[in-house]
Amino acid sequence: MFQALADPTRRRMVERLSRGPASVSELAEPFQMSLPAVVQHLQVLEQSGLVTTEKVGRVRTCTIDTGALSMAEKWINDRRIGWERRLDRLGAFLDALPGSSDKADK
């Protein structure tokens, strides 16, 4: 999932799809690339689980999978909380060092 989001084109596609479903043609409009290149990007997003597509007639409509984004958000938040706790403990340790209040005043 994160590898799929590493590409700026795919991130822009996900941002667009966060506003609602779109056809492949609609997603391709802002990009200076061929339709097959857009489809390749969408395949990566679909394989990662971030996007689902449905073909009705000749139109393929793409939709974002909010559940997959929620999983990524949870993973990121878990990492953030862990690092905040570590940094809080480091700050408390540094504050407890002898002479630490003198250093803060300077």
C-alpha positions in Angstrom: 0.0 0.0 0.0 2.7 2.5 0.9 4.7 1.6 -2.2 1.6 2.3 -4.3 1.2 5.7 -2.5 4.9 6.5 -3.0 4.2 7.7 -6.5 2.9 11.3 -6.8 0.6 10.5 -9.7 -1.1 7.7 -7.7 -1.4 10.0 -4.7 -3.2 12.6 -6.8 -5.5 9.8 -8.1 -6.3 8.8 -4.6 -6.9 12.4 -3.6 -9.3 12.8 -6.5 -11.1 9.5 -5.6 -11.5 10.7 -2.0 -14.0 13.2 -3.4 -16.1 10.4 -5.1 -16.0 7.7 -7.8 -14.5 8.6 -11.2 -14.1 7.0 -14.6 -10.7 6.2 -15.9 -11.1 9.0 -18.4 -11.9 11.5 -15.7 -8.9 10.4 -13.7 -6.7 10.7 -16.7 -7.7 14.3 -17.5 -5.2 16.3 -15.4 -2.2 14.1 -16.4 0.0 14.5 -19.4 0.2 10.7 -20.0 -1.4 8.1 -22.2 -4.5 6.3 -21.1 -2.6 3.0 -20.9 -0.1 4.6 -18.4 -3.1 5.8 -16.3 -4.5 2.3 -16.3 -1.1 0.9 -15.2 -1.2 3.3 -12.2 -4.7 2.3 -11.4 -3.7 -1.4 -11.5 -1.1 -0.7 -8.9 -3.6 1.1 -6.7 -6.1 -1.8 -7.2 -3.5 -4.5 -6.4 -2.6 -2.6 -3.2 -6.3 -2.6 -2.1 -6.7 1.1 -2.2 -8.9 1.3 -5.2 -11.7 -0.9 -6.6 -12.9 -0.7 -10.2 -16.2 -1.8 -11.8 -16.8 -2.0 -15.5 -20.2 -1.2 -16.8 -20.4 -1.3 -20.6 -17.4 0.5 -21.9 -16.9 2.7 -18.8 -14.6 1.6 -15.9 -15.4 3.4 -12.7 -12.9 3.6 -9.9 -13.8 4.0 -6.2 -11.5 4.4 -3.2 -11.6 1.7 -0.5 -11.8 3.7 2.7 -11.2 0.6 4.8 -7.7 0.2 3.3 -7.0 3.9 3.9 -8.2 3.5 7.5 -5.7 0.6 8.0 -2.9 2.7 6.7 -4.0 5.6 8.9 -4.1 3.3 12.0 -0.6 2.0 11.2 0.8 5.5 10.9 -0.9 6.7 14.1 0.4 3.7 16.0 3.9 4.6 14.9 3.4 8.3 15.8 2.1 7.4 19.3 5.0 5.1 19.9 7.5 7.8 18.9 5.8 10.5 21.0 6.0 8.2 24.0 9.7 7.6 23.4 10.4 11.3 23.0 8.4 12.1 26.1 10.5 9.6 28.1 13.7 11.0 26.6 12.6 14.5 27.6 11.8 13.4 31.1 15.1 11.7 31.4 17.0 14.8 30.2 15.0 17.0 32.5 16.0 14.7 35.4 19.7 15.0 34.7 21.7 17.0 37.3 22.1 20.6 36.1 19.4 20.3 33.4 17.5 23.2 34.8 20.6 25.4 34.6 21.1 24.5 30.9 17.5 25.4 30.1 17.9 28.9 31.7 20.9 29.7 29.4 
